[in-house]
């Protein structure tokens, strides 16, 4: 939903057309002259008085519970205080609730609690844009009559402006937006925890800002998140090979060796060799050899290191199969149900895609923390792994169970477990996959930005847009992982090049997912041109993602996409005389200035143009 409009409203006072908004900072306070519904809603949120909702339904004012709020520019900081004489349980804290005043046709984009969920459409007709929704697949509850979204909500009440609501921290509480055709709630989930007399809780920060450029709003949100959750930007951006998309759980040691030989001979810049799911006997028994792998995992990892490459490995650290040695030996380390027995994840959420139903390690349990640290320390120091792909980490933030620490939220349980993983993994690269998105701030080095890829046009297009909607995160919060490049199979060439151009446009990590011995010479050349990744995500001219711009040190790269079935023209504007080269073919397209038209791009196709300004 990105927009680039030259006459943008900057946050610090710039006037635009009468239909837009004037932002003035007077005596440290933001005053908004109403010009559209977004400005009016922004002001209503700033004027709103927050309140707590108590678990027993009693009056928070009579119980002595109040929310203390203070605005700092676009940032709201709040804390909940119990000034009464009795402990109370808090269901949630409501920062805003009321009619939003926007048409039901207002478009929006919003994130999900876990990375496989994305949301869009309009306020009156919301849509699930991710592959697996929070409310359906993961069974997260939402208030009757509302659609719940998480972390960040971008509203487009007019063509001239966007209103961004985003939580800039996630230390303890889940930040949520409940949407309806005519109403909005901004909520922090307190999970019915107890607040003692004289005690206070620091709540998560909220940013509310308006601008004509969604790019600028998202950049401002990223800066605010970075203030609360400093990240370690792992350099250089990882490249490598992954076993999953050619061998799945049937991967063998010989499969790894075959592709390692090819990489050493032809693609030495693929640094990390990742062994994916299938090497272990059961979920949870990560240090045990699987029966079908056909070799000792430690020996395979040693061979990878001997060849001069970095070993990478897949784990789902927070889950265990009921048959696993981990679960059989230490059921007390797992999240409990209301009867004090280990909680089966399928009773409150999705039960898992393989070897389930899964049980969930309790990140607040000291025994589970020591176990996580021990496993990752063994893999890092004894095995030599320098890259960990952590899958199914959503289950570390499972809701609906009981934690060892009764005062912990699901976010705290997850973050404590991840802290133990970090201690064991040391300086290794950590990739989050199927993770709770906002709770992962500051804990991971890379973030999967889409559902799993597969060799089909529908998936290329679907996961491509999922990743492009998260371009604003790349290089700011972590490196985005748009999932593997796939260049083998029975697809037409235009669709393979569409997919390769999408990977380039994300600016994110590049991992091959093919059996590289089956790669054609032409596609080997394409893969080489994706290396190393630029680290710079494209900014798009609008939410259709047809024309992007990637500004590099001495050139501009312009990815052009035709997502439709029929041929379509694409036009770029060159302000100065520039040399244009087709990046994939190397064809010189001449020097041009002004409008440059590529007519009748075939359906399901893309071009990547390299632009160098003439001197």
N, C-alpha and C positions, 0 to 999 in steps of 0.2 A: 504493500500500500504506500510505496514511497512516492513523493512528489518533489520535483525540482522546479521552482518558480523563481525567476530572477529577482522580482521585486518583493523579496521575503520580508516578513515581520521578524526582526531580531528581538530577542527577549528583552533587551534593554532599550526600549523606546524607539520605535520607528513607525511612521504612519504609512498606511496603504489605502486601497480603495475604500469607498464608503461602506461596502458590504463586509469588510473585514473588521479588524479589531485594533484599538489603540491601547498599548500597554504603557502605563506610566508608573514609575517608582517614586512615590512621594513619602518623605519621612520614613523610608524603609518599608512602606506598605505598598502592595500592588493594587492599583485601581484600574478597573476595566470598564471602558466606555462600551456599552452594549451595541454590537453591530450584527451579531448573529447569536444563535442559540448556544454555541459553544462558549462564548464569552459569558453569557448569563449563567450557564451551568457552572463554569469555573468560579464565578463570584458566589454562587449558592454554596458550593463546597467550602470555600474559604469562610463563609459566614456561619456554616453549620456548627452546632454544638454536639460533640460526640457523647455517647452514653454506652454503658455496659448493659448487657442482657444477662441476668442471673439465671442459673440453672433451675432454681425453684420458682421462677416467675415473679419473685417479689420486686418491690420498688428499690432500685439501686440508691436513689437519693435518701430514702429512709434508712437504708443499711449503711449509709456513710461512704458509699463508693462513688468516686468521681473520676472523670478523665481530665487531665491537665494538658492543654494544647498550646503550642507556640509555633507561629510561622516564621521561617527564615527564607525570605525570597519565595521561591517556588516549592520549598520543602516544609512539610508539616511534621513536627516532632511531638509525640504524645507519650504520656505515661498514665497508667491506671493506679489509683491510690485508694486504699481502704482506711478511712478515717474513723470507722465505726469500732464497736466493741466486740464484734463476733467475726469469726472466719466465715467467708462466703465462697460459693463456687460460681465461676463465671463461664457462661456458654460462649459469648463472643463480645467483642467491642465494635460498635457501629460508629464509624467516622462520619458517614452521611447516609441518609435514607429519605427519599422523597421523589416527587415528580421531576424528571430531568428536563422537561420542556422541549425536547427534540422530536422531530417527526419520526414516526415509526420506520420510515424509509431511510433513516440515517445509516450509512455503511459504517462498519467497524472491523477492526482486527484485534484479537486478544490471544494471549498465550494460555496454555493449560498448566495444570499442576505438574504433570509428567510430560517429558519431551515429545511423546508421540501424539499429544493433543494440541491442536490449534483450532481457533474459532474465527468465524467471519460471518458474512451476510449482512443483514440489517437488524436493527433493534427489534423490529416486529417479526422478522423471520431469520433467526440465527441459524448458522450452519456449522456442522463439524467439518473443519478443513484438515484436521490431522487424520492419521490412519486409524487411531484407536482413541476414543473419547474418554475423558475423565468420568463423565456421568454414566455412560453406558458400559464400556468395556471394563473400566476400573471401579465402577460402582460408587464413586464419590457422591455423597448426598448433596442435594441442592434444594433450596426453599421452594415450596409449591408456587408455581406461576413465574419462576425465574429461571434463567440460564446462568449458571455460575462459570466464571472464567477467573484466571489467576495471574498474579504478577504484574501484568501490563495490559492496558486497554487503550486503544487509539480510536477515537471517534472522528468522523469526517462530516460534520454538520453542514458544511458548504464546500464548494470547490476551492475557496480561497484559504481555508484554515483547517487545521487539525487540532484536536484536543487530546493530550496524552495524560493518562492517569497511570502512575506506576509506583510500585513499592521499591524503594531504593535499598532496602536491607531485608535480610531473612535470617536473623539469628535464632529466633525462637517461635514466632507465630506465622501461620499461613495467612497471606494477604489475598483477599478475594473480592471480586466484583460480581454482584448479582444483577443481571440485566432483565428488563421487561420492556414491552413496547412503550410504556409511559413512565416507568419508574427505574431507579437505580439505587443500589445499596453498596457501600464501601465498608468492608468488614474485615476484622482480624479474628481468627478462630482461636478461642482460649481453651477449647477442648475440655470444658467443665473442670478445670483445675481449681484448686483452693487458694484463695488470697487471704492471708492471715491479717489480723488487726495491726495497723501500722506499717504493713508491707506495701510495696509498690512494684509494678512491672513496667519496665521500659518497653514500649511497643515499637513496631517496625515503622520506619520513616515512609512517608508518602510524598511523591512529587506530582504536582498538577501544573501543566503548562500548555500554552497555546501558541501556534506558529503556523505559517503557511507551508513550511518545509518539515515533513515528517522526518527526513534525514537529520535535521538539526535537533529535533525533539529527541530522537533516539540517541544521538550522540550525547546530549545533555543528560539523559537518563543513565547512559553507560558511565559517564564521569561521576555521577552521584553514587552509583553502585560501587564503583572502584574506591570511592572514599570510605565506604563502610566495609567493603570486602576486598582489600588489596589482593591482586592476583599475581602469580608468577608466570609471566609470559615466556613459555619455554622456547628457546631458540637453539638451532633453527627449527622452523616449522616441520613437523615430521612427514616423512615419505616412507612407503614400504609396500609390503605384500601381505594379503590376508587369505587364509585357507578356506574360509567359510563358503564363499560363493562358487567354488568349484568342487569342494569335497564335503561340505556340511559336517555333520557329526561323524561321518565315516572316514575322516581324515586319518592317514597313517604316517608313520615316520618316513617311509619312502616317498610319499607325496611331497613332504617338506624338502627332502634332499633333492628331488628332481627339479623343483622350482628354484631352490637355492643355487644349483649348478647353473641354471639358465640366467638367473639374476647376476651372478658373479661374472658370467661371460658377456652379457648384453645390456644389463641395466644396473650397474653398480651404485647408482644414485638412489635406488630403493633401499634405504638404510635399515629399516626395521622388518624383520621376518616374523609375522604374527601367527602363532598357533591358536586357532579358535576352538570353539566348543567341540568336544569329542575325545579329547585326550584323557579325561578323567572317568572313573567308573560311575560315580553318582554326583549330582549337584551337592556340593558341600565338601566332598573328599578331594580337595584340589592337589594335595601332595601325593595322592595314590595313583599308580599307573592304571589306565583303562585296558580292558582285555583286547579291544579291537585296534588299538593304536599301533601295535606291532613294534614297539621299541620303547626304551626308557626315555621319558621326556627330558630328563637331565642330560642324557647323552646327546639328544637332538639339539638342545640348547647349547651344549658345549661345542658341537660341530658348527653351529651358526657363528659362534664367537670366533672359532678358529679360522673361519673363512673371512673374517673381517667385518661381519655384520652384527647388528644389535638384536638380541632375542626379545620378542614381544609375546605376551600370553593373555588369553581371555579367561576371566573369572566372573562368576555371579556371586559376590562375596556375602550377600545378606540372605541367601536362600539355601535350603537343604532339602533333599529328597527324604521321604520317610525311611527309605532303605539305607541311607548313608550312615557311615560309622559316626559321623559328627552328631547327627540327630539321635541315633541309638544310644550314644555314650553320654550326651549332655543335653537332654531335653529341657533342663532348667535354664539354659542359655537363650532360650527362644521367647519371643513375645507370647504372652499367655492370654487365654480367653477368660471370660467372666467366671468360669468354674475353676480357674487356676491350672488348666491344662494347656499344652502348647496349641497356639491358635493356627488352625488350618486356613491358609490364605484364601481359599476359595469360598469360605463362609462369609467373608467381608469384602472381597475384591476378586480380581482375576487370579486363578490358582496356579498359573504358570503354563508354559508352552511345551515343556518336555520334562519327563521324570518327576511329575507332580503327583498330587497337589503339594505345593511347597510350604515349608515352615520358615519363619522369618527370624533371623538372629536379632537379638535385642541389643542395640548399640549402647544402652545405658547399663547393661550388665557387665560388671568387671571381668567375669570369666570370658564372655564373648569378646570384649575389647582385647584381652590378652591373646585370645585365639587369633583374631584378625591380625594383630600386630605380628604374631609369631609366623603365620602363614606368609605374609608379605615379606617379612625379613628373610625367611628361608628362600623364597623365590628371588629376592633381590640380591642377597649376599652369598648364599650358597649356590643357587642355580645360575645367577648372573643375568636375570631379566631386567631390562631397563625401560620397559614400556608395558603398562597394564591397561587392558581394555576391560572396564568394569561394566558388566551388563546387569539388568534387572535390579538396579539399585533403588528403584521405586519401593521395593519391598522392605528396604531399610527405614522407610518413613510410613509404614503401614498404619492405617487408622482403624479404630474399632477394637483394639486389644488393650492389654495392660502391660506396662513396662516395669522393669525392676525398680526404677526410680519413679515413684508415683507422682512426682512433681514435674516430670519431663513431658514436653510436647513431642509430637512425631518428628518435628524439625530437629529438635535437640537430640532425639535418639539417633537420627540419621547422621547428624553432624558429629556426634561423639564417636560413632562407629567409623565414619570417614577419617576422623582425626587419628584413630588407632591405625587405620590403613596407611595413612600418610607417614606415621612414625616408622612403620615397618618398611615402606617402599622407598624411604629416603628421597634421593634426588631423581627418581625415575619419573617418566612421563605417565600421567594418569588421564585416561580418556573415560568420560562419562557416557553411558549409553542406556536408554530406557530409564533415565534418572529423573528424580524430582528436580525441576529446572531451577527455580529460585533458591531452594535450599542448598544447591550445589555451589553457590557463589563462593569464590575464594578457595575451593577445595579441589578443583580439577583443572587440568591444563588444556584439555580438549573436550568438546561437547558435540555429540552427534546431533545434527541439525535436521534429520529426516528419518522416516521409516526405512527399513531394510530395502535395498535396491534388488531388482531382478531384471532379467533380460526380456523386457517387453516395453512397447511404446507407452502404454498407460502408466506403468511405474516410472519410467524415465520422466514423464511430464509431471506426475503427481509429486514424487519426492523432490523433483527439481524446484517446484514452486515452494514446497515446504522449506527447503534450504534457503532459497532466495529471500523469503520473508524474514529470515534470521541473519541476513548479511550484516546488520548493524552490530551484532555481537562479535563478529570475527576480528581478532586482534585487539579487542577492547576488554572483553570479559575472559576470553580464552580463544583458542583456535577452533574454528568450526570444522566438523568432520561431515562432509556431504555424502558419506559412505563411498564404497569402492567404485573405481572406474571399471566398467565392464565393456570389453571390446571384442569378445568372441560370442558366437551364436548366429542365429538365422534371422537377423534383422536387416533391413535395408541400410545402405551406407549413410543416407541422410540422417537416420535416427541415431546411429552411433555417433555421428559428428555433432548432432544436437546435444547428446549426453556429454560428450567431451567438452563442448563449449560451456555447458552448465557448470561442470566441475571447475573450469577455469574462472567462471564468473563469480563463484563463491569466494575465491581467494583463500580457500581453506586447505586442509590436509589433502594429500594425494596418496591413496593406497590402491594398488591393483588387486582385483578380485578374480582374475582369470587363471586358468592353467596356462602358464606363460608359454609352454611348449606348443600350444595351439594358436598362438598369436600370429597374425599375418605380418609380413614385412611392413605393409602400409600402416597397420595399427600399432606396430612397435614404434614407428616414427611418430605417431600421434602421442603415444604415451611419453616418449622422450620430450616432446614439446610441452607437456604439462609439468615438467620437472626443471628446476625446483618450483614449488608454488610461489606465487607473487606475494601472498600474505595480505593482499589488498582486495577487498570485496567490491564488486560493481555497485554503483548507485544508478538506479533506474529512473527514467523520466516519468513513469506513472505505474500504477498497480497492475498493468497488463504484463509488465516485464518483457516488453518487446525490444527496447533499446536501452543498453546499459553503457556506463562510462567508468573506466578504470584508469586513474591517473597514476602513472609510474614516473620515475625520475626523469627520463628523457623521451617519453612517448606516452601516448594514450591508446588504450586498447578498448575497442567498441564491440561488445557482443550483441548480435542481432538474432532474434528468435521469431519463428513463425510457429505458434502453438496450435494453429488450426489445421484443418484438413485440406484447404484450398490454397492456391498460390496467393501471395500478398506482397505488396511493395513495402520497402523500408527506406526511410529518408533520414540522413544525418546532416547536421549543419556544421560547416567548417568556417570558423571566423577568420582564419588566415590560410594562405596557400599551404597545402599540406600534401605530403606523399602518402599514398595509401597502399598497403600491402596486405594480401590475404595471408593471415598468420599460418593457417594449416597447410596451404599449398605452396606458399612462398611467392605466389604470382604478384608481379608488380601491376597495380591498377592505375598508375599514373599520378599526376599532381592535380589537385582540385581545390576550389574555394567556393564558399556558399553551399547550396544544397547539393548533396550527392545522393543519388537514388539507386538503390538496388531493386530492380523490377522483378516481380513475379518470383519471389523466393518460394520454392516448393513447400507444401505442407509438411509439418514435422521436421523442419530443417533449421539450421543456424549457420551463421557466418561469424568469424572473429577477425576484425579488421585492426591492423596496426597503423596508427596515425603518427607521423612525424612532421612537425612544422618545418617548412622550408626556411632556410636562412637567407 
